[in-house]
Amino acid sequence: GENVEQHPSTLSVQEGDSAVIKCTYSDSASNYFPWYKQELGKRPQLIIDIRSNVGEKKDQRIAVTLNKTAKHFSLHITETQPEDSAVYFCAASRDSTLTFGKGTMLLVSP
Amino acid sequence: NAGVTQTPKFRVLKTGQSMTLLCAQDMNHEYMYWYRQDPGMGLRLIHYSVGEGTTAKGEVPDGYNVSRLKKQNFLLGLESAAPSQTSVYFCASSYFNRGGRAYDTGELFFGEGSRLTVL
């Protein structure tokens, strides 16, 4: 089955800095790569996703890049704000199920 | 439009007891999932369903059973609870065919989670 590795497990940045979270996947047939944000005590919520026919997607301060050849994808957050502090999960899918990475706790200090 | 609703939100069980978690969605989604979330382990898929009357095993199905008798409901059962099943359980639902291909998943909509403690 699919295996998704996510790094780093924790990331601390100063407000205004950029943050990058990286994921690799094992199944070359995977074609959908979403990112979820989970605030403390809340449910995970989709923040951005990308499909395998696209190399990059941007939505305001967040962007995702995909390298199919290397089987890795990354989340980029620019101009970080304290409200960006949360756990971020990457995931990969080839059919009806998502396999999640173990998560990255992002801490943004004012 | 409530989205995805899980009940109960909290439960404490003794080892060997049984219980059922109920997930209900009002978005007419075909796909429904049960995940468990443990510290440092991310979200792991227990069982899922791609339609009414169908179920399938996920990554960590042992010790759990599920049923999808109605499209809007997905039940997760623990027949004989064990301390290793102490976790936060999330139900999720999703539409399909969003990408133009059959069986492609789309955005997962999660419930609020159910915290289960097994003593």
Interface residues (C-beta under 8 A of the other chain):
Chain A: G1 Q6 S9 N31 Y32 P34 Y36 K42 R43 P44 Q45 L46 D49 R51 F89 S93 D95 S96 T97 L98 T99 F100 G101 K102 G103
Chain B: Y31 Y33 Y35 G40 M41 G42 L43 R44 L45 Y48 V50 G58 E59 F90 F96 G99 Y103 D104 T105 E107 L108 F110 G111 E112 G113
